């Protein structure tokens, strides 16, 4: 299943709150069996550590807080209606 991930930075690498909301948000796509696996896979790929629990919601949605060398951020995962384009 394909998931969209909204990555919202909360702190910068120095641990200070992010001041620009527009620069703090990025979007990604990932293939996974579940929303939890999407979060774990994304965090692992970005050398992140999940802080606390992954909160799961109905409809294959989940939220988690992650930290890595870039700072602390939240991940919000929801199913995508788009398909990956085949490689040619």
SERO-4910 file (N, C-alpha, C, O; in steps of 0.05 Angstrom, whole numbers):
BEGIN
 pado doro    nc1    nc2    nc3   cac1   cac2   cac3    cc1    cc2    cc3    oc1    oc2    oc3
  Unk    A     17    -23      0      0      0      0     18     25      0     39     25     12
  Unk    A      9     45    -13     25     70    -14     14     90      6    -10     93      9
  Unk    A     32    104     20     25    124     40     38    150     33     60    151     23
  Unk    A     23    172     40     35    199     40     44    205     68     30    199     87
  Unk    A     67    217     71     77    225     97     82    255     97     95    266     80
  Unk    A     70    268    117     75    296    122     96    298    145     91    288    167
  Unk    A    119    309    139    140    312    159    141    341    167    146    359    151
  Unk    A    135    346    193    134    373    204    156    377    225    154    365    247
  Unk    A    176    393    218    198    397    237    189    414    260    176    435    257
  Unk    A    197    406    284    190    421    309    215    436    319    212    458    329
  Unk    A    239    424    315    263    438    324    284    436    302    283    420    284
  Unk    A    304    454    304    327    453    285    348    435    297    345    425    319
  Unk    A    371    431    283    392    414    294    403    422    321    415    406    335
  Unk    A    400    448    328    410    458    354    389    455    376    394    462    399
  Unk    A    365    445    369    345    441    389    326    464    393    309    464    411
  Unk    A    330    485    377    312    509    379    287    504    362    288    491    342
  Unk    A    265    516    371    240    513    355    244    524    327    258    544    324
  Unk    A    231    512    308    232    521    280    216    547    278    193    547    288
  Unk    A    227    567    266    214    593    266    196    597    241    176    611    242
  Unk    A    203    585    219    188    588    194    171    563    189    181    542    183
  Unk    A    145    566    191    127    543    188    128    532    159    126    508    156
  Unk    A    131    549    139    132    540    112    156    522    106    154    503     91
  Unk    A    179    529    118    204    513    114    204    488    130    220    470    126
  Unk    A    186    486    149    186    464    168    170    439    158    172    418    171
  Unk    A    156    442    136    139    420    126    149    409    100    155    424     82
  Unk    A    150    382     98    156    369     73    138    344     70    128    334     90
  Unk    A    135    335     45    117    313     40    133    291     25    150    297      9
  Unk    A    126    266     31    141    243     20    120    221     14     98    222     24
  Unk    A    128    202     -2    112    178     -8    128    153     -1    152    153     -6
  Unk    A    115    133      9    129    108     16    110     85     13     85     87     16
  Unk    A    120     62      6    105     37      4    109     21     30    132     18     40
  Unk    A     87     12     42     89     -4     66     63    -20     70     43    -15     56
  Unk    A     64    -40     87     41    -57     93     20    -43    110     -4    -49    109
  Unk    A     29    -24    128     12    -10    146     22     17    152     45     24    145
  Unk    A      6     34    164     15     61    171     38     60    191     57     76    189
  Unk    A     37     42    210     59     39    229     85     31    216    106     42    222
  Unk    A     83     13    197    107      4    182    118     27    165    142     29    161
  Unk    A    100     44    155    109     67    139    125     86    157    146     96    148
  Unk    A    117     91    181    131    108    200    158     96    207    178    109    206
  Unk    A    158     70    214    183     57    221    203     57    198    226     62    202
  Unk    A    193     51    174    210     51    150    221     79    144    245     81    138
  Unk    A    205     99    146    214    126    141    234    135    161    255    146    155
  Unk    A    229    129    187    248    137    208    274    122    205    296    135    208
  Unk    A    274     97    198    298     81    194    314     92    170    338     95    172
  Unk    A    300     98    149    313    109    125    327    135    130    347    142    117
  Unk    A    316    151    148    327    177    155    343    177    181    348    198    193
  Unk    A    350    153    190    366    150    214    354    164    238    367    177    254
  Unk    A    328    160    241    313    173    262    305    153    284    305    129    280
  Unk    A    299    164    307    291    148    330    262    156    337    257    180    342
  Unk    A    244    138    338    216    144    345    215    149    375    224    133    391
  Unk    A    203    172    382    201    180    410    172    173    419    153    182    407
  Unk    A    170    156    439    143    149    449    130    128    431    144    112    418
  Unk    A    104    128    430     89    108    415     79    120    388     76    144    385
  Unk    A     74    102    370     61    109    345     31    109    351     19     89    359
  Unk    A     18    132    346    -11    134    351    -25    126    325    -21    138    304
  Unk    A    -42    105    327    -56     95    303    -85    105    304    -98    106    325
  Unk    A    -96    111    280   -123    121    278   -137    104    257   -124     91    240
  Unk    A   -164    104    257   -179     89    236   -172     99    208   -165    122    204
  Unk    A   -174     81    189   -169     88    162   -140     88    154   -132    104    137
  Unk    A   -124     71    166    -96     69    160    -81     95    163    -64    103    146
  Unk    A    -86    109    185    -72    134    191    -57    131    217    -65    116    234
  Unk    A    -34    145    219    -18    144    243     -1    170    246      4    184    226
  Unk    A      7    175    271     24    198    277     46    189    296     41    173    314
  Unk    A     70    200    293     92    194    311    111    218    312    112    234    294
  Unk    A    126    219    334    147    239    337    173    225    334    178    204    345
  Unk    A    191    237    318    217    225    312    239    246    316    235    270    313
  Unk    A    263    236    324    286    254    326    309    242    311    313    217    311
  Unk    A    325    259    299    351    251    287    370    275    288    364    294    303
  Unk    A    391    275    273    411    296    275    400    323    264    412    344    269
  Unk    A    378    322    248    366    346    237    347    359    257    338    382    252
  Unk    A    340    346    279    322    357    299    300    338    306    302    314    301
  Unk    A    278    349    317    254    333    324    232    340    304    229    364    298
  Unk    A    217    320    295    195    325    277    173    305    281    177    284    293
  Unk    A    149    312    272    127    294    273    122    283    244    128    296    225
  Unk    A    112    259    244    104    246    219     75    240    220     66    227    239
  Unk    A     60    249    200     32    242    198     29    226    172     36    235    151
  Unk    A     18    202    175     17    183    153    -13    178    146    -29    173    163
  Unk    A    -19    178    120    -46    172    110    -43    158     84    -23    161     69
  Unk    A    -63    141     77    -62    127     51    -62    146     28    -74    167     29
  Unk    A    -49    138      7    -48    153    -18    -66    140    -39    -69    116    -40
  Unk    A    -78    157    -55    -95    146    -76    -80    144   -102    -90    134   -122
  Unk    A    -55    153   -102    -39    152   -126    -21    127   -127    -16    115   -106
  Unk    A    -13    119   -151      5     96   -154     32    106   -162     35    127   -174
  Unk    A     53     90   -155     79     97   -164     81     92   -194     70     72   -204
  Unk    A     93    110   -208     97    106   -236    118     84   -241    138     84   -228
  Unk    A    113     67   -260    132     45   -265    158     56   -277    158     75   -292
  Unk    A    180     44   -269    206     52   -280    209     42   -308    202     19   -314
  Unk    A    218     59   -326    222     51   -354    251     53   -362    258     47   -384
***
